[in-house]
Amino acid sequence: MDDTYQIYVNRVARLTLPASYQSQLANIQPSPKFQQGQPLAFPGYSIITPPAAEDSLNTQFYHHLSEVQQEVSQCFGQRLNTVPQESFHLTIADLIWDAQYQGVLAENPHFETQLKACIQKSFEQYQPTWAEDSQVQWQILGLLILPRALAVALVPRTEADYPPILQLRRLLYQSPDLITLGIEQQYHYTAHITLGYFGEALPTNEIEALTEQLSGLNDRWLELTPQTLQIAQVELRHFKDMTTFLRQADYPQLSLRP
């Protein structure tokens, strides 16, 4: 289901253009993951990079991202529920969440043990697809407006940085064991780091000004050295809501270090 490298880059680039912002801002919706600025229960599992608070390798990257979050939150005001900066992370593969997760858990008391075993098996089958002296790096391309969230979009730093993530996603989503557990791919991959979730729709008369503000932020990024995230490790994480991503000692990890 995921795109080839060039199709992916072209698709994500279009999402960061002013014309896309204008149409996306007109269609944003309040997120059910927050209420009156507070996160609501939204449990599940994902494969992610370590959250910013635990990722010393990307300290400077996340420091820059926190500054971006502060700027865009001023643009949206109380309409944007920002997430804690220490929880910033890149999702590699969504697995299961909310009502589906709660339903499966109610039917299968062994689900979480089986899930960990499946992920561990996929990680063990993973074969690196990059040179021994290289690193897997993705960089910020611009702001991304999703129907219920504001994020930054990421693209591979080079074409060679795309296959390692694509291969891992295929291993996970094509795993017969995971499919048996009711987990399947539901979206094309759009790598992003969420900055916040919308609390309300925008008045029509504010859309044009916001489009200009967001486009201006993107233009400033193009003048800077690309902000690059080194993807050195991915992990199974359990989340209770969209601000807390927990890991137990027996949760599988995969190192992508050269």
N, C-alpha and C positions, 0 to 999 in steps of 0.2 A: 504493500500500500504506500510506503514512503517514496518520496520523489528521488530522481537522480540528482546528482550534485547541482548541475546548472539549472534545472527546473526549480530546485529548492531555493537557490540564491535569488533567482529572478522573481519567484513568488513572494518571498519575504521582502525583497527590495520594494516591490509595488505596495506592500502594506505600510511602508514608512513614507509614502509620498503624500503631499498635501491633499490631493484629490481623495485619497483613501481616508485620510483623517476626517475630512468633511462629512463623508457618508457614514463613517463609523461612529462619529460623535453624535450624529442624528439618531442613532439606533441603540445607544447604550441603555442598559436596564439595571435596576438595583440588584445587587448580588444577594442571594439567600444565605450567604456564608457570614454575613454581618448584620447586626441590628443595633441601631443607635450607637454606632462606633465600636461595638463589642463583637468579638468573634463568636459565632454559634457553633454548636457541635456539628462536625462534618468528618466522621472517622473513615479511615481507610489505609491503604498501603500504596507506596510508590517506590520506584528506583530513582534516586537523586544523587547529586553531588553533596558532600558534607555541607551543612548550613554554614553561613559566613562566620558565626561565632566559633566554629570548630575547624575552620579552613585557613590555617596560617600561611599556606602557599599563595593565597589570593587576597591577602590583606589589602593591598593597594587597590586592587580591582573593586573590592566591595566598599572601600572608603569612597572611591569615586562614585559608585552607585548610590551610596547614601546621600551624597551631595545632589545627585540628579533627583532622587526622591523628594528631597526638601524643596527643590525648585518647582517640580511639577505639582507637588501638593499645594503650593501657593497658587498655582493656576486654577486648581479645582476647588480649593477650600474644603468645606465640610462635606462636599459631595463625594470625596474620595476617602475611604477608610484605609489608611496606610498600614502595611504590615511591619512588624519589628525588623529593624535592619539586621539583627543577628540571625534572623530566620531566612534571609536571602539564600536562594539555591537554584540550581538548574535541574529541572526534572528530565530524566532520560527516558523513562517509560511510566506512564500511569498504569496502575494495575486494577484496583477495585476501590470503590468509595461509596459513602452514604448509604442509601436504601439497599442497593445491591449487596454491599458488604455486610450490612446488618442482617439481611435475609439469609445469605449464605452461612454466616456465623451461627444463626439460630438453627439451621438445618444440619450443619456439620460441625460438631464440637471439636473436631480434629483439624479444621481448616487451616488455622495459623501454623501448626506444626507442618502440615503438608505443603503450605505455601513456602515456608523457609527451605524445605528440602528441594522443592522445584527450582527455586531461584539459585540455590547453591549448585545444583546440577548444571544449570545453564551457564553459570559463571565458570564452572570447571571445564565446560565444553568450549569456552571462548578462546579463540586463537588470535593473538595480536596481528594486525594487518599494517603495521607501520615499521619503519626502520628502527634499529635498536637505539640509535642516538637521537631519535625525534621525540616530540611531545605532542599530545593531543590538545589543540588550542582552538577556541572559538572566540569571536570578537563581537562587540556590540555594533549593530548596524543603525539602530535608531529606536525611537519610542514605538510601541505597538499598542493599539487600542483594540481590545477584545470586547465582546458584547457586555461583559460584566466586570472587566478588570483592566487595569493599566499596567503595562509591562515594558521591558526593553527586549527587542528581538536580537537574536544572535545568529551568526552565520559562521561556517568554518573559516579559519584564518587562511587556509589554502585548500585546494581540492583534496589533498592527502589527509586532511583532518576530518573529512566526512565519513569515509568507510568504517573507521573504528566504531563510531556511534551507530551507524546504520546496521552494521553486522550484529552488534549487541542487541539492538531492538528486534531484529529478525529472529535471533536465537530465542529471545524471551517470548515473543508473540506467536512463534511457530512451534513452541514447546507443546507436545501432546499432553503432558502432565498439567501444564497451566490451563490449557483449553478445557481439560476435564474438570478443573476447579471452577470453570465459568469465567475465566479471564481471557479477554480477546482485545485486539487492537480496535479502537473506535475512532481514531482521528489520524489524519496525516500529521507528521511531526512538524511543529513550529517551535523551535527552541526559544525559550523566553524565560526571563526572571521577573516575577510579579512584584510590582511596587505597591499596589493597593487595589481595593475592590470598590466599585461604584456603589454609592448609597442611594442615588436618585438620578433620574434622567436630567438632561440639560435643557434649559430653555432655548428655543430656536435662535433667539437673538444673540446668544453668546457663542454659537458654534464657530462663526467666522473668526472672531478674535482669538478663540482658543486654538483654532487650526494654525493661525499665524504664530502664536506663542510656541506651540509644539514643534512646528517646522523650524523656527528659529533655533530651538535647542538642538535639533538634529544638525543644522548647518554649522553650529559651533563645534559639534563633535567631529565633523569632517575635517576641521582645521587642526585637530589634535592628533597625537599619536594614538593609534587604535587601542581601545581598552580591551585587553585580552584576558580571558579566563582559561587557566590551565586545568584541564579535566584529568586529574591524576588518580581519582578514586571515585567509585560509585557504590552505593549501598542501598540495601533494603531499609526503608524507614516506615514507621507507623505514625500517622498523624491523627490527632484528636480534633483539630480544627486547622485553619489555614495560617496559624501562627506558631505551631508547635510540631516539630518533626523529631520523633524519638527513635533511638536505636538501643536495642538490648545486646548483650555480649554475644549471643548466639545468632544474631542477624548476619546474613551473608554480606561479604564485601568483595569488591573486585578492584585490583590495582591496575591502573593504566599508565603507570610510570614506565619509562623506557628501561 
